[in-house]
Amino acid sequence: MTGEFPRHSGASRKKTSAPGPGQESRGVFNCVTLNLPRVPARVSEALVLRTYPLKEADLIVSFLTRDQGKLRGVAKRARRPKSSFGAGLERLSHVRMAYFQRETRELVNLDSCELIRSQFDLVSDYRAGVALDYFAEVADQLLPAAEPGERFFRLLLAVLDYLRPAGGDDPAAAPLSGRVWRAVTYFSLWAVRLSGWLPELHVCLGCGSLLDEPEPGEKPERAFFQRGRAGLLCSHCRHAMAAGSSWELSAESRNTAAEMLRRPVAQLSQTDWVQTTAADLRRFLVQQIESHVERKLVTARLLEESEG
């Protein structure tokens, strides 16, 4: 009897010396590598944010997981017609992503993805399609890498669910255009809030006076914002600082923001949303985002122009 390791395809083998005369075979085998099935190190629920071409057939995928935060990975052969990833890597697809993650590498290796829900039915509307681009761009720019942020993940799911009402073609449901503007405003507000950049909307940044508690018989104090400033200014401070162009944030929009911070997007009191509804609030929030990421949001301008 020899002590040679049994032959298995793909496994490394080492020989042990045969037992000498008078010695018993102890059955010692030097197993270097076992031929085990390839199992993904992690499976996470995720939303695809963006993809970039790599080489001839690969993709770099930026995706937001529920438990691991934003990650980037390589999907090999994902651009081939018969790719196993299929439509799972489309923008904002809700998937279960299987991937291998190593501590020494920035990019993970994507193994497969199981599609939970596609946003394909929303893309047929141009305005809704641009809104999806806006959600993805803001999330990709705001979120740090590999930092868990389940609340941001749930925010994206909430606005995507709202854009697609349970009633489907129910004529009583709000028009898609109105749902888009409500969802975009709600998402923008909470994206800034969850990033820690939302200033107090009822206090003047300059003098600290309350904007929404006027004297009896008087109207609420007007509030203004300027690019590059983190908060709002009252009329007096606006004139005193005179630091370039400014825009007014109406009392109605400030009240809308306060309600959005208390209620889910589907339960807001105002239902007949159009582009002009809280447009000043959206402009203020987009400026806050652009100021902190230090770049212009391409989709924000396209979205406002989509009404035309």
Secondary structure as UniProt FT lines:
FT   TURN            9..10
FT   TURN            21..22
FT   STRAND          42..54
FT   TURN            55..57
FT   STRAND          58..65
FT   TURN            66..68
FT   STRAND          69..75
FT   TURN            76..79
FT   TURN            81..82
FT   TURN            84..85
FT   HELIX           86..89
FT   TURN            91..92
FT   STRAND          94..100
FT   TURN            103..104
FT   STRAND          108..117
FT   HELIX           120..123
FT   HELIX           126..142
FT   HELIX           150..163
FT   TURN            166..169
FT   TURN            171..172
FT   HELIX           176..194
FT   TURN            195..196
FT   TURN            201..202
FT   STRAND          203..204
FT   TURN            205..207
FT   TURN            216..217
FT   STRAND          223..225
FT   TURN            227..228
FT   STRAND          232..234
FT   HELIX           235..241
FT   STRAND          247..249
FT   HELIX           251..260
FT   TURN            261..262
FT   HELIX           265..267
FT   TURN            275..278
FT   HELIX           279..293
FT   HELIX           298..305
FT   TURN            306..307
//
